[in-house]
Amino acid sequence: MTRARPLAGWGRHPVRDCTLAAPETEAEAAALVAAGPVIARGNGRAYGDSALGVPATLSTRRMNRMRAFDPATGVLEAEAGVLLADIIDTFLPRGWFPAVTPGTKFVTLGGMIAADVHGKNHHRDGAMGETVLWLDLLRPDGRVVRCGPGQERALFEWTVGGMGLTGVILRAAIRLRPVETGWIRQVTRPARDLSRAIALFEENAEATYSVAWIDCLATGAAQGRSLVMLGEHARRDQLPDDRVARPFRTRARRRLSVPFDLPGWLLNRYSARAFNAAYWNAGLRGAGVRLVDWDSYFYPLDSILGWNRVYGRRGFAQFQCVLPLDAAETGLQRLLNEIARAGQGAFLGVLKRMGAEARRFSFPMPGYTLALDFPATPGLPGLLARMDDIVQEHGGRFYLAKDSHLTAETLRRTDPRSAAFARMRSETGAAGRFVSAQSERLSL
């Protein structure tokens, strides 16, 4: 165990003093749990404080071996610390791609399962848990329990989406998706306002992938204007002749980096409006059908290393909610009104259609999810509190992998499942062994 040091999530806020240990073996991990309390941490890409251990954090990054792969079924067995980027690098050239992926490939397998991450295909294929055949979980008493849809199902359903609060995920078997190429056939369709954006999602429900960039500062008739991007894995016969021989070879993306913290004053309502207007106009020019490499389509921000430094030393908070179908448009309109009225710069706005609810404490439900990044400013807590109230009034809930600001009361009001989750943790002994700054803040 090392000395306590400042540790944060990807949003760089909040910062807590945590001791950090990186076991290589199951026995070493069990010893840390026995000395607990701890929380598991993958590559630190959760935005808030869900992977900040109180007082200790167990890094899984040295438990990063791929153990087996079945080329007939696409089933991969791997340890929790394996990066998604490494899975793609290894298996895409063989014709396999993650069946579900979040917006960054710099996440670990264990973190993806703990957050039950969702992607641009949730409306059709569900979240990460749908791809998991089984996982091995280190429990509070030191036992390793294998659980999955067909064994120890209740534990499995609490664990997938349970934010590491039922135990330490050690390894898992997941199903990959067969693909013929490394290219995506992308169709970009501009939507002049929020109503049209929602209509485009509904009209294209059969698309494998769908996501929209949304301008959260546009007002009046342009409120909610969006660029809806639909996607399908390109077949080999859809590639140009010069790419058919090497269907998985794509152009290397230019890697940029943000080597230092940018001044906080650069991000304001004026720069955000200018950025959004430029992005909208560029999207209009690029509307239509084109082939896009897998990296650009799924992970656009990964090409900017350290992009979280753009928000300066104070960091940023991400707000992500999901609103049920019958209340989504009205609730989204109110959220956009509140953001515009506050003038708080929001550069990265993402809108997606969500599919069915699956597990006991997982985020998704049928409806629309809105994700936004806000610079950490003195006025931000007030804005987030007002947005939280709107979400509650419209029957929505929040994504804990992005959360850094919710209160225990707000969570209880918006997600009644939290009481059962906390009770399960208490009854099984998990509450005394697996503790994060987030679980303390939310009384989980």
Secondary structure, DSSP 8 states (H G I E B T S, - for coil): ----EEEE-TT--SEEEEEEE--SSHHHHHHHHHH--EEEESSS-SSSSTT-BSSEEEE-TT---EEEEETTTTEEEEETT-BHHHHHHHHGGGTEEESS--S-S--BHHHHHHHT---TTHHHH--GGGGEEEEEEE-TTS-EEEEBTTBSHHHHHHHTTSTT-S-EEEEEEEEEEE-S-SEEEEEEEEESSHHHHHHHHHHTTT-SEEEEEE-TT--GGGTT-EEEEEEEE--GGGS-HHHHTSTT-------EE--S---GGGSSHHHHHHHHHHHHHHHHHT-EEEEEEHHHHH-GGGGEETGGGGG-TT-EEEEEEEEEGGGHHHHHHHHHHHHHHHT-----EEEEEE----STT-S--SEEEEEEEEE--TTHHHHHHHHHHHHHHTT-EE-TTT-SS--HHHHHHH-THHHHHHHHHHHHTHHHHB-BHHHHHTT-
